[in-house]
Amino acid sequence: MADKRDYYEVLGLKKGASDDEIKKSFRRLAKQYHPDVNPGNANAESRFKEINEAYEILSDSEKKARYDQFGHAGVDPGYGAGSSGFGGFGGFGVDLGDIFGTIFGGGRSSQSSRTGPQRGSRLQARVTLTFEEAAFGCEKEVSVSRVEKCDECGGDGCKPGTSAERCANCGGTGTITSTQRTPFGTMQSTSECPKCQGRGKIIKQPCPKCRGAGLVRRNKKVTVNIPAGIDDGQALSMRGQGNAGANGGAPGDLYVTVSVLRHPQFERDGDAVLLSIPLSFVQAALGAEIEVPTLDGKVKYAVPEGTQTGSVFRLRGKGIPNLRGGSRGDQFVTVRVETPVSLTPEQKEILRQFDRAASSGTPHSDPPDTSKRDGKKRKRGK
């Protein structure tokens, strides 16, 4: 026990940190090291318990004051005393459900017992969409494994026709309070009732289906309404579709993260759709009417003569619908002029003639012959 770390150091804070700083640091670290985020990681679980213990002390103004004055000995008389010490307070029990609720909402304070309603924890799922499904919206089903209220006992954990009894050891509060005399005065500590495990009640005839838990795990299919315009990496929150709460508490939420597949032709930039299309040398030089792919199908577009590689034209209203409703974005089409390959000798000669004509500036038609007219003028002049 003598090597226990400073609680402020555990939370990455300086001594005298404010309540708001303590809470923010705790939430950040608890999310990072929560066992649900680090399954099977013993180091993360140990760090999580250490963070929880530090927060339990520093979030309580009375305990924090004693800790600031006396260190660990002020909140744990058994600290550093060995076998001849004053004994412990029964420890600071770590309830992962408490911390999960504190982080994601619906949690209870460290002073409260497990007898009150507790909101269920949240669930996460992922859904994969095509480019078009993300653009125009759709319905998808996701499979989740979630905790639900036992339909056999209605969630109270008792065998049908029976009921739970109030715990005589704690009087139904779920906690017991002990008083100890220490060198610093009389101190009280509250711990979980060992007889009812903090529930405040004892079930003598448990439900055979849930074995007294009141909750069972089931695999469920949940329909998700995907809104038009959603993008890759965004998430949808479905209230009440997470794990069931205990003691009549509200269920948690389901967070569905969206993954959008790449499209073979289109790319997305916000609400805009980007497309690159090839043009032949002749089409670019002389102009042409072409068909352009869009999310709504092919549309015709008149390419002007003399179009250069890299030219961009806009198709208004052919982009992605705005996620918050309203108008659609535009589609931007970039032209890529292709150089002809595998030419025949005749084609090559035509291109050489074109190049010579373009280089010399030779006009397309010969000038009129005025030599006879000029000769007549000279004779009249004589």
DOMINU-462676 format. One record per atom (N, C-alpha, C): residue in one letter; x, y, z. Coordinates in steps of 0.05 Angstrom, whole numbers, plus 32768, in hexadecimal, padded with zeros to 4 digits. Layout:
N
aXYZ
...
//
This chain:
382
m80107FE88000
m800080008000
m801180198000
a802A8017800A
a803A802F800D
a8042803C7FF3
d8040802D7FDC
d804880387FC3
d803080427FB2
k801A80477FC0
k800280517FB2
k8008806D7FA6
r800080717F8D
r8006808A7F7F
r7FF480A07F89
d7FFF80B97F87
d7FEF80D07F8E
d7FD680D27F7C
y7FBF80D87F89
y7FA680D87F7A
y7FA680EE7F64
y7FB281057F6A
y7FB3811A7F56
y7FC481117F3E
e7FDA81037F44
e7FEB80F87F2F
e7FDC80E47F1D
v7FCC80D37F2B
v7FBD80BF7F1C
v7FAB80CC7F07
l7F9F80E37F0E
l7F8D80F17EFC
l7F9B81057EEB
g7FB581077EED
g7FC481197EDD
g7FC081377EE4
l7FBC813C7EFE
l7FB581577F07
l7FCA81617F1C
k7FC9817B7F20
k7FD981877F36
k7FC881897F4F
k7FD681887F66
k7FC781897F7F
k7FB781A47F80
g7F9F81A27F8A
g7F8E81B97F8B
g7F7D81BD7F73
a7F7C81A97F61
a7F6C81AC7F48
a7F4E81B07F4F
s7F4081BE7F3E
s7F2481C47F43
s7F1381AB7F3F
d7EFA81AC7F48
d7EE781967F45
d7EE281907F27
d7EE181A67F17
d7EDC81A37EFB
d7EF381957EED
e7F0C819D7EF5
e7F2481917EE9
e7F2581737EF1
i7F1E816D7F09
i7F1F81517F12
i7F0B81407F03
k7EF3814B7EFF
k7EDE813C7EF1
k7EE681387ED3
k7EF0814D7EC6
k7EF8814A7EAA
k7F0E81367EA6
s7F2281377EB8
s7F3981257EB5
s7F3081087EBA
f7F1E81047ECE
f7F1480EA7ED4
f7F0580DE7EBC
r7EF380EE7EB0
r7EE380E47E9A
r7EF580DC7E82
r7F0980EE7E7D
r7F1B80E87E67
r7F2A80CE7E6B
l7F3680CA7E83
l7F4680B37E88
l7F35809A7E8B
a7F1D809D7E97
a7F0B80857E9A
a7F02807B7E7F
k7EFD808D7E6C
k7EF680847E51
k7F0E80757E44
q7F2580807E48
q7F3D80747E3C
q7F4480587E46
y7F4080547E60
y7F49803B7E6D
y7F3280297E74
h7F19802F7E6C
h7F02801F7E73
h7F0580027E69
p7F007FEE7E79
p7F037FD27E70
p7EF47FCB7E57
d7EDD7FD87E53
d7ECD7FD27E3A
d7EDC7FDB7E21
v7EED7FF07E25
v7EFD7FFA7E0E
v7F177FEA7E0B
n7F207FDE7E21
n7F397FCE7E21
n7F347FB27E2B
p7F247FA27E1D
p7F1E7F877E27
p7F377F767E29
g7F397F697E41
g7F4F7F567E45
g7F697F647E4D
n7F697F7E7E50
n7F827F8D7E56
n7F837F917E74
a7F937F817E82
a7F957F827E9F
a7FA07F9D7EA8
n7FB47FA87E9A
n7FBF7FC27EA1
n7FAB7FD87EA0
a7F9B7FD87E8B
a7F867FED7E88
a7F717FEA7E9F
e7F6A7FD17EA6
e7F577FCD7EBC
e7F627FD77ED7
s7F7C7FD27EDC
s7F887FDB7EF4
s7F8A7FF97EF5
r7F9080057EDE
r7F9280237EDC
r7F76802F7EE0
f7F6180217ED5
f7F46802B7ED8
f7F3D802B7EF5
k7F4480167F04
k7F3D80157F21
k7F4C802B7F30
e7F6580307F29
e7F7580457F36
e7F6880607F31
i7F5F80657F19
i7F52807E7F11
i7F3880817F21
n7F29806C7F23
n7F0F806C7F31
n7F1480737F4F
e7F2880667F5B
e7F2E806B7F77
e7F3680887F7C
a7F4780937F6A
a7F4F80AF7F6D
a7F3880C27F6B
y7F2680BC7F58
y7F0F80CE7F54
y7EFC80CC7F6B
e7EF980B47F77
e7EE680B27F8E
e7EEF80C37FA5
i7F0980C67FA8
i7F1380D77FBE
i7F1280F47FB7
l7F1C80FB7F9F
l7F1F81187F98
l7F0481257F90
s7EF081157F8A
s7ED681207F83
s7EC581257F9C
d7ECE811B7FB3
d7EBF811F7FCC
d7ECE81357FDC
s7EC0814B7FE0
s7ECE81627FEC
s7EDA815C8008
e7ECC814C8018
e7ED681458032
e7EEF81338031
k7EED811F8020
k7F04810D801D
k7F1C811B8010
k7F15812C7FFD
k7F2A813C7FEF
k7F39814D8003
a7F2A815A8015
a7F37816B8029
a7F4A815B803B
r7F4181438044
r7F5281328055
r7F6A81298045
y7F668122802C
y7F7D8118801C
y7F91812F8017
d7F8781478012
d7F99815E800E
d7FAA81638026
q7F9F815E803E
q7FAD81648057
q7FBF814D8060
f7FB58134805E
f7FC3811D806A
f7FCC81088055
g7FC6810C803C
g7FCD80F98027
g7FBC80E0802A
h7FC780C98021
h7FB880B08022
h7FAF80A8803E
a7FBF80AF8052
a7FB880A8806E
a7F9E80B68077
g7F9880CC806A
g7F8080DB8072
g7F6680CE8068
v7F6880BE8054
v7F5080B18049
v7F518093804B
d7F6880888052
d7F6B806B8056
d7F7E8066806D
p7F7380638086
p7F848060809D
p7F968048809C
g7F908034808C
g7FA1801D808A
g7FB880218078
y7FBA8038806B
y7FD0803C8057
y7FEA803D8066
g7FFD802C805D
g8018802C8068
g801A80218084
a800480168090
a8006800D80AB
a800D7FF080AE
g800C7FE18098
g80137FC58099
g7FFF7FB680AA
s80077F9F80B6
s7FF57F8F80C5
s7FEE7F9B80E0
s7FFD7FAF80E8
s7FF87FBC8102
s7FE97FD680FF
g7FDE7FDB80E7
g7FD07FF480E2
g7FB57FF580EE
f7FA6800980E6
f7F8C800E80F2
f7F767FFF80E4
g7F7C7FF080CE
g7F677FE380BF
g7F5D7FF580A9
g7F4F7FE98096
g7F457FF98080
g7F2880018083
f7F1F800F806F
f7F038018806E
f7EF28003805F
g7EFD7FED8058
g7EEE7FDA8047
g7EF47FDF802A
g7F067FF28024
g7F0E7FF68008
g7EFC80087FF9
f7F0580107FE1
f7EF480207FCF
f7EEC800E7FB8
g7ED680017FBB
g7ECD7FEE7FA7
g7EC97FFA7F8B
v7ED27FED7F77
v7ED07FF77F5B
v7EB87FEA7F4E
d7EA57FF97F46
d7E8E7FEF7F37
d7E8F7FFA7F1B
l7E967FE97F08
l7E9A7FF27EEC
l7E807FFE7EE1
g7E6A7FF57EEA
g7E5080007EE1
g7E4D801D7EEA
d7E5780237F03
d7E56803F7F0C
d7E6580517EFA
i7E7E80497EF3
i7E8F805A7EE3
i7E84805D7EC7
f7E7B80477EBC
f7E7080487EA1
f7E58805B7EA0
g7E47805A7EB5
g7E31806D7EB6
g7E3A80897EB9
t7E4F808E7EC9
t7E5980A97ECD
t7E6380B57EB4
i7E7180A47EA3
i7E7C80AE7E8B
i7E6680B47E76
f7E5480A27E72
f7E4280A47E5C
f7E2580AC7E64
g7E2280B57E7D
g7E0880BF7E85
g7DF980AB7E95
g7DE780B57EA6
g7DD680A37EB6
g7DE480977ECD
g7DFC809F7ED4
g7E0B80937EEA
g7E01809D7F05
r7E0B80927F1B
r7E04809B7F35
r7E1C80A37F44
s7E1A80B27F59
s7E3180BC7F68
s7E3D80A57F78
s7E5580A97F81
s7E6380947F90
s7E56808F7FAB
q7E4580A17FB5
q7E38809F7FCE
q7E1F808E7FCC
s7E13808B7FB4
s7DF9807E7FB2
s7DFD80607FB0
s7DE880517FB6
s7DEA80347FB6
s7DDF80297F9B
r7DDF800F7F99
r7DD580037F80
r7DB77FFD7F81
t7DAA80087F95
t7D8D80027F97
t7D7C80147F85
g7D86802B7F7C
g7D77803D7F6B
g7D7980357F4E
p7D6880427F3D
p7D69803D7F20
p7D8480437F14
q7D8E80327F03
q7DA780377EF6
q7DA380357ED7
r7DAC80497EC9
r7DA980497EAC
r7DBB80347EA0
g7DB180277E8B
g7DC180127E7D
g7DD8801F7E6E
s7DEC800F7E69
s7E0480187E5A
s7DFE80197E3C
r7E0D80287E2E
r7E09802B7E11
r7E1680157E01
l7E0C80107DE9
l7E177FFD7DD7
l7E21800B7DBE
q7E337FFD7DB0
q7E3E80087D97
q7E3A7FF37D81
a7E357FFD7D69
a7E327FEB7D52
a7E3D7FFA7D39
r7E417FEC7D24
r7E4C7FF87D0B
r7E3B7FEE7CF4
v7E3580007CE1
v7E267FF97CC9
v7E3680037CB1
t7E367FF27C9C
t7E447FF97C83
t7E3080007C6D
l7E3580177C60
l7E2380217C4B
l7E3280247C31
t7E2280227C1B
t7E2D802A7C01
t7E2D80487BFF
f7E3B80527BEB
f7E3D806F7BE6
f7E21807B7BE3
e7E10806D7BD3
e7DF580767BCE
e7DE380757BE7
e7DE680607BF7
e7DD6805E7C0F
e7DDC80757C22
a7DF6807C7C24
a7DFD80927C35
a7DF280AC7C2A
a7DF180AF7C10
a7DE880C87C04
a7DCA80CC7C07
f7DBB80B77C03
f7D9E80BA7C02
f7D9080AE7C1B
g7D9E80A17C2D
g7D9280967C45
g7D85807B7C3F
c7D81806C7C54
c7D7680517C52
c7D7080467C6D
e7D66802E7C6E
e7D61801F7C87
e7D7580087C88
k7D8180047C9F
k7D937FED7CA3
k7D8D7FDF7CBD
e7D937FC67CBE
e7D917FB77CD7
e7DAC7FB17CE2
v7DB07FB57CFC
v7DC97FAE7D0A
v7DC27F997D1F
s7DD47F877D23
s7DD17F737D38
s7DE17F7B7D51
v7DD47F7B7D68
v7DE17F827D81
v7DDC7F6C7D96
s7DEE7F687DA7
s7DEA7F577DBE
s7DE77F697DD6
r7DCF7F6B7DE1
r7DC97F7E7DF6
r7DBB7F717E0E
v7DBE7F7E7E24
v7DB17F767E3D
v7D957F817E3E
e7D817F6F7E43
e7D657F777E44
e7D597F6E7E5E
k7D427F7A7E65
k7D347F727E7C
k7D297F557E79
c7D2C7F457E8D
c7D227F297E8C
c7D047F297E8A
d7CFA7F1C7E75
d7CDD7F1B7E71
d7CCF7F077E83
e7CDF7EF67E90
e7CD37EE27EA2
e7CCB7EEE7EBD
c7CDD7EFF7EC8
c7CD87F0A7EE2
c7CD27F287EE1
g7CD27F347EC9
g7CCC7F507EC6
g7CE37F627ECF
g7CFB7F567ED4
g7D127F667EDB
g7D187F677EF8
d7D077F5B7F0A
d7D0D7F5D7F27
d7D1E7F467F31
g7D247F327F20
g7D367F1D7F27
g7D2A7F077F38
c7D107F0A7F3F
c7D037EF67F51
c7CF37EE27F40
k7CF27ECA7F4A
k7CE27EB57F3E
k7CC57EBF7F3D
p7CB77EBB7F26
p7C9B7EC47F25
p7C8B7EBB7F3C
g7C7C7ECD7F48
g7C6B7EC67F5F
g7C797ECC7F7A
t7C937ED47F79
t7CA17EDA7F92
t7CAB7EF77F90
s7CB67F007FA6
s7CC17F1B7FA7
s7CDA7F1C7FB8
a7CEA7F317FB5
a7D037F347FC4
a7CFD7F3E7FE0
e7D0F7F397FF2
e7D0D7F43800D
e7D227F598012
r7D1A7F6C8023
r7D2D7F818029
r7D447F768039
c7D5C7F7E8033
c7D747F758041
c7D747F7F805E
a7D747F6D8071
a7D747F75808D
a7D8F7F818096
n7DA47F7A8088
n7DBE7F828090
n7DC37FA0808B
c7DB87FAA8075
c7DBC7FC6806E
c7DA27FD6806E
g7D8C7FC98075
g7D727FD78076
g7D687FDF805A
g7D727FD28046
g7D697FD8802A
g7D787FEE801C
t7D8C7FF98029
t7D9B800F801D
t7DB18005800A
g7DBA7FEC800E
g7DD07FE17FFE
g7DEB7FE88008
t7DED7FF9801D
t7E0880018027
t7E077FFE8046
i7E1F7FFB8051
i7E227FFB806E
i7E3780108075
t7E33801D808B
t7E4680328095
t7E54802880AD
s7E6E802B80AD
s7E7F802480C4
s7E8E803C80CF
t7E92803D80E9
t7E9F805380F6
t7EB980498103
q7ECF805780FF
q7EE98050810A
q7EF680688117
r7F048062812C
r7F148077813A
r7F308076812E
t7F3A808D8127
t7F55808F811B
t7F6480A68129
p7F7D80A88124
p7F8D80BE812F
p7F8280D98126
f7F7280D98111
f7F6880F28107
f7F4B80F7810F
g7F4180E68121
g7F2680E9812A
g7F1480D28121
t7EFB80D48126
t7EE880BF811F
t7EE180C28101
m7EE380AC80F3
m7EDD80AC80D6
m7EC8809880CF
q7EB7809E80BC
q7EA3808C80B3
q7EA980848096
s7EA3806C8090
s7EA680638074
s7E8E8053806C
t7E8680558053
t7E6F80478048
t7E7880328034
s7E6E801A8036
s7E7680058024
s7E5D7FF5801C
e7E617FE58007
e7E4B7FD57FFD
e7E437FC08011
c7E2A7FBB8014
c7E207FA78027
c7E297F8B801C
p7E377F7C802C
p7E417F628023
p7E2B7F4D8020
k7E167F51802E
k7E007F3C802D
k7DF07F3E8014
c7DE97F56800B
c7DD87F597FF3
c7DE87F647FDB
q7E027F677FDE
q7E147F727FC9
q7E0A7F8D7FBF
g7E007F9D7FD1
g7DF87FB97FCA
g7DDD7FBC7FBE
r7DCE7FA67FBC
r7DB47FA87FAF
r7D9E7FB17FC2
g7DA27FAE7FDC
g7D8D7FB57FEF
g7D777FA17FF3
k7D797F8C7FE3
k7D647F777FE5
k7D717F5C7FE1
i7D637F487FEB
i7D6D7F2C7FE9
i7D577F1B7FDB
i7D607F0E7FC5
i7D4E7EFD7FB6
i7D527EE07FBF
k7D3E7ED67FCD
k7D417EBA7FD6
k7D3A7EA67FC1
q7D277EAD7FAF
q7D1F7E9B7F99
q7D247EAA7F7F
p7D3C7EA77F74
p7D437EB67F5B
p7D347EAB7F43
c7D317EBC7F2F
c7D247EB47F16
c7D367E9F7F08
p7D2A7E897F00
p7D3B7E757EF3
p7D477E7D7ED8
k7D3A7E917ECB
k7D447E997EB0
k7D5C7EAB7EB2
c7D5A7EBF7EC4
c7D717ED37EC6
c7D817ECE7EDF
r7D7A7EBA7EEF
r7D897EB37F07
r7D8B7ECA7F1B
g7D767EDA7F1C
g7D747EEF7F2F
g7D7F7F0A7F26
a7D8B7F0B7F0E
a7D977F247F05
a7D827F377EFB
g7D6B7F2D7EF2
g7D567F3F7EE7
g7D5C7F477ECB
l7D737F3F7EC0
l7D7B7F477EA5
l7D867F2F7E96
v7D817F2E7E7C
v7D8C7F197E6B
v7D987F267E52
r7DAA7F177E46
r7DB77F217E2D
r7DAA7F147E15
r7DA37F247E01
r7D977F1A7DE9
r7DA47F277DD0
n7DA37F187DBB
n7DAC7F237DA1
n7D937F2F7D93
k7D957F487D8C
k7D7E7F567D80
k7D877F637D66
k7D737F667D54
k7D777F757D3B
k7D697F907D3E
v7D777FA57D3A
v7D6C7FC07D3D
v7D6C7FCE7D22
t7D557FD97D1A
t7D537FE87D01
t7D5D80057D05
v7D70800D7CF3
v7D7C80277CF5
v7D7380377CDD
n7D68804E7CE1
n7D6080617CCB
n7D7880737CC5
i7D84806E7CAE
i7D9C807D7CA6
i7D9380977C97
p7D9980AE7CA1
p7D9180C77C94
p7DA180CD7C7B
a7D9480DA7C67
a7DA280E17C4F
a7DB980F57C55
g7DD080F07C49
g7DE781027C4C
g7DFB80FB7C62
i7DF680E47C6F
i7E0980DC7C84
i7E2480D57C78
d7E3A80DA7C86
d7E5480D67C7B
d7E6380C07C8B
d7E7980B77C7F
d7E8980A27C8B
d7E9480AB7CA6
g7E91809A7CBB
g7E9C80A07CD5
g7E8880AD7CE8
q7E7180B77CDD
q7E5D80C37CEF
q7E4E80AE7CFD
a7E4180B67D14
a7E3380A27D24
a7E1780AC7D2A
l7E0480997D2D
l7DE9809E7D34
l7DE380957D50
s7DD580A47D60
s7DCE809D7D7B
s7DB080947D7C
m7DAC807B7D85
m7D9180717D87
m7D8A806D7DA4
r7D7A80807DAE
r7D7480807DCB
r7D6480687DD3
g7D6C805D7DEA
g7D5D80467DF6
g7D62802C7DE9
q7D75802A7DD6
q7D7A80107DC8
q7D9380027DD3
g7D9E800D7DE9
g7DB580007DF6
g7DAD7FEC7E0B
n7DBF7FE77E1D
n7DBA7FD37E32
n7DA57FDD7E46
a7D957FCB7E50
a7D807FD17E63
a7D8C7FDC7E7D
g7D7E7FED7E8B
g7D877FF77EA4
g7D7F7FE57EBB
a7D8C7FE87ED2
a7D857FD77EE9
a7D727FE77EFC
n7D637FD77F0B
n7D507FE37F1F
n7D3D7FF77F12
g7D347FF17EFA
g7D2180037EED
g7D2E801B7EDF
g7D48801B7EDD
g7D5680317ECF
g7D5180307EB1
a7D5480477EA4
a7D50804A7E87
a7D66803B7E78
p7D5F80307E61
p7D7480227E51
p7D8780367E45
g7D9F802D7E3F
g7DB3803E7E32
g7DAD80427E15
d7DC0804E7E07
d7DBC80547DEA
d7DCD80427DD9
l7DC780417DC0
l7DD680337DAC
l7DE380477D99
y7DFD80457D96
y7E0C80577D83
y7E1480477D6B
v7E0A804F7D54
v7E1080417D3B
v7E2380527D2A
t7E3B80487D25
t7E4F80567D15
t7E4D804D7CF8
v7E4E80617CE6
v7E4A805C7CCA
v7E6580597CBB
s7E6780447CAA
s7E7E80407C99
s7E7480407C7C
v7E7E80527C6B
v7E7580547C4F
v7E8A80497C3C
l7E8180377C2B
l7E93802A7C17
l7E9B803E7C02
r7EB3803A7BF6
r7EBD804B7BE1
r7EAD80467BC8
h7EA8805B7BB8
h7E9A80587B9E
h7EAF80567B88
p7EA980457B73
p7EBD80427B5E
p7EC1805B7B4D
q7EAD806E7B4D
q7EAF80867B3D
q7EAF80A07B4D
f7E9D80A17B61
f7E9980BA7B6F
f7EAA80BC7B88
e7EB080D57B8F
e7EBD80DC7BA9
e7EAC80F17BB6
r7EAE80F37BD0
r7E9E81077BDF
r7EAF811C7BEC
d7EA681347BEB
d7EB3814A7BF9
d7E9D815B7C06
g7E9781557C1F
g7E8081627C2C
g7E66815A7C1E
d7E57816D7C14
d7E3F81677C05
d7E4381667BE7
a7E5C81697BDE
a7E6281687BC2
a7E6B814C7BB9
v7E6481457BA0
v7E6D812C7B94
v7E8281337B7F
l7E9881257B7F
l7EAE812A7B6C
l7EB081137B58
l7EB4811A7B3F
l7EB681057B2A
l7ECB810E7B16
s7EDB80FB7B0C
s7EEE81007AF6
s7EE680F07ADE
i7EE480FD7AC7
i7EDB80EE7AAF
i7EF080F37A98
p7EF380DF7A87
p7F0680E27A70
p7EF780EE7A58
l7F0680FD7A48
l7EFD81087A2F
l7F1281017A19
s7F0880FB7A01
s7F1B80F679EC
s7F26811179E2
f7F3C810F79D4
f7F49812779CA
f7F35813679B8
v7F26812879A7
v7F1481357994
v7EFD814279A4
q7EF2813479B8
q7EDC813F79C8
q7EE4815979D6
a7EFC815979E1
a7F06817079EE
a7F0B818779DB
a7F15818179C3
a7F1C819679B0
a7F0381A279A3
l7EF08190799B
l7ED98199798B
l7EC0819D799C
g7EC1819479B5
g7EA9819579C6
g7E97817D79C0
a7E87817579D3
a7E76815D79CF
a7E61815C79E5
e7E4B814E79E0
e7E37814979F4
e7E3D812D7A00
i7E41812C7A1A
i7E4981137A27
i7E35810C7A3D
e7E3680F37A46
e7E2580EA7A5C
e7E3780E87A75
v7E2D80F57A8A
v7E3D80F67AA3
v7E2E80E67AB9
p7E3C80D37AC6
p7E2F80C47ADC
p7E2A80D77AF4
t7E1380D47B01
t7E0D80E27B1A
t7DFF80CE7B2D
l7DFA80D67B45
l7DEC80C57B58
l7DCF80C07B4F
d7DC480D17B3E
d7DA980CE7B34
d7DA880C17B19
g7DBE80B77B0F
g7DBF80AC7AF4
g7DCF80BD7AE2
k7DD180B67AC8
k7DE180C57AB5
k7DD280DE7AAB
v7DE080F47AA8
v7DD5810C7A9D
v7DE681157A86
k7DDB81247A73
k7DEA812E7A5C
k7DF681497A62
y7E0E814D7A57
y7E1C81677A5C
y7E2B816E7A42
a7E2881877A3A
a7E3681917A22
a7E51819C7A29
v7E66818D7A21
v7E8181967A26
v7E8981AB7A11
p7E9281C37A18
p7E9981D77A04
p7EB381D079F5
e7EB681DA79DC
e7ECE81D479CD
e7EE681E279DB
g7EFD81D579D8
g7F1581E079E4
g7F1881DA7A01
t7F0981C67A0C
t7F0B81BF7A28
t7F2781B37A2E
q7F3381BC7A44
q7F4E81B37A4B
q7F4D819F7A62
t7F62818E7A64
t7F64817C7A7B
t7F64818C7A95
g7F5581837AA9
g7F5481907AC2
g7F3C81A37AC5
s7F2E81A87AAE
s7F1781B97AB0
s7F0181AC7AC1
v7EF381BD7AD0
v7EDF81B37AE3
v7EC481C07ADC
f7EAF81B07ADA
f7E9581BC7AD7
f7E8281B17AED
r7E6D81C17AF3
r7E5C81BB7B09
r7E4081B27B00
l7E36819E7B0E
l7E1A81957B0B
l7E0B819C7B25
r7DFC81B07B24
r7DEF81BA7B3C
r7DD981A67B46
g7DD981A37B61
g7DC581927B6D
g7DC981747B69
k7DE0816C7B5F
k7DE5814F7B5B
k7DF881447B70
g7DFC81527B86
g7E0E81497B9B
g7DFF813A7BB1
i7E09813C7BCA
i7DFF812E7BE1
i7DEA813F7BEF
p7DD381337BF7
p7DC081437C07
p7DCC814B7C22
n7DC681637C2A
n7DD0816D7C44
n7DC4815D7C5B
l7DD581557C6D
l7DCC81447C83
l7DB681517C94
r7DB7816B7C96
r7DA4817A7CA7
r7D8B81827C96
g7D8981787C7E
g7D72817F7C6D
g7D7881967C5B
g7D66819B7C48
g7D6A81B17C36
g7D7581A87C1B
s7D8481B97C0E
s7D8D81B37BF3
s7DA3819F7BF2
r7DA881957BD9
r7DBE81837BD4
r7DD681927BCB
g7DED81867BCE
g7E0681917BC4
g7E08818E7BA6
d7E1E81957B9B
d7E2381947B7E
d7E36817E7B77
q7E3781777B5E
q7E4B81647B54
q7E5F81737B43
f7E79816E7B48
f7E8E817B7B39
f7E9D81667B28
v7E9D816C7B0E
v7EA981597AFB
v7EC381647AEF
t7ED881557AF3
t7EF2815D7AE9
t7EF8814E7ACF
v7F00815D7ABA
v7F0581517AA0
v7F2281477A9E
r7F2581307A92
r7F4081247A8E
r7F42811D7A70
v7F51812E7A60
v7F5381297A43
v7F6881137A3F
e7F5F80FE7A30
e7F7080E77A2B
e7F7F80EA7A11
t7F9880E47A12
t7FA980E479FA
t7FA580CB79EA
p7F9F80CD79D0
p7F9A80B479C0
p7FB380A379BF
v7FAF808979BF
v7FC5807579BD
v7FBF806179A7
s7FD38052799F
s7FD0803D798B
s7FC580487971
l7FD0805F7968
l7FC6806B794F
l7FD0805C7936
t7FC0805D7921
t7FC880517908
t7FDA806578FA
p7FE9805C78E5
p7FFA806F78D6
p7FEA808678CB
e7FD2808178C0
e7FC1809678B5
e7FB980AB78CA
q7FB280A178E2
q7FAA80B378F8
q7FC280C47900
k7FD980B87901
k7FF180C77909
k7FF780DD78F5
e7FF380D778DB
e7FF980EA78C6
e7FE5810278C8
i7FCC80FB78CE
i7FB8811178D1
i7FBF812378E8
l7FC9811878FE
l7FD181287915
l7FE98139790E
r7FFC812E78FE
r8013813D78F6
r800B815578E4
q7FF8815078D2
q7FEE816678C1
q7FE1817B78D2
f7FD2817378E6
f7FC5818678F8
f7FDA81967907
d7FEF81887910
d800481967920
d801281AA790E
r801881A378F4
r802681B578E2
r801481CD78DD
a7FFB81C878D9
a7FE881DE78D3
a7FE681F178EB
a7FE581E57903
a7FE281F6791B
a7FFB82067920
s801381FA791A
s802C8207791F
s8032821D790C
s802B821A78F2
s8032822E78DD
s801D824378DB
g8006823F78E7
g7FF1825378E5
g7FE4825478CA
t7FE7823E78B9
t7FDB823D789E
t7FBD824078A0
p7FB182537890
p7F9482567891
p7F86823E7885
h7F6D823B788C
h7F5E82247883
h7F5782257865
s7F56823E7857
s7F508241783B
s7F648254782E
d7F6A824F7814
d7F7D82607806
d7F71827B7800
p7F82829177FF
p7F7782AC77F9
p7F6F82AD77DB
p7F5D82BF77D4
p7F5482C077B8
p7F6A82CA77A5
d7F6A82C0778B
d7F7E82C77778
d7F7882E3776B
t7F8882F67770
t7F8383127766
t7F97831A7751
s7FA783077745
s7FBC830F7732
s7FB1831A7718
k7F9B830F770C
k7F8F831976F3
k7F84833476F7
r7F768338770E
r7F6B83537713
r7F8083687716
d7F9783617722
d7FAC83747725
d7FB9837B770A
g7FBB836776F6
g7FC6836B76DC
g7FB6837F76CC
k7F9C837D76CD
k7F8A838F76BF
k7F8E83AC76C8
k7F9183AE76E2
k7F9583C976EE
k7FAF83D576E3
r7FC483C576E0
r7FDD83D076D7
r7FDB83D976B9
k7FCB83C976A8
k7FC883D1768C
k7FB983EB768A
r7FA483EF7699
r7F9584077698
r7FA6841F76A1
g7FB8841976B2
g7FCA842F76BC
g7FDD843876A6
k7FE484277693
k7FF6842F767E
k7FE88442766B
//
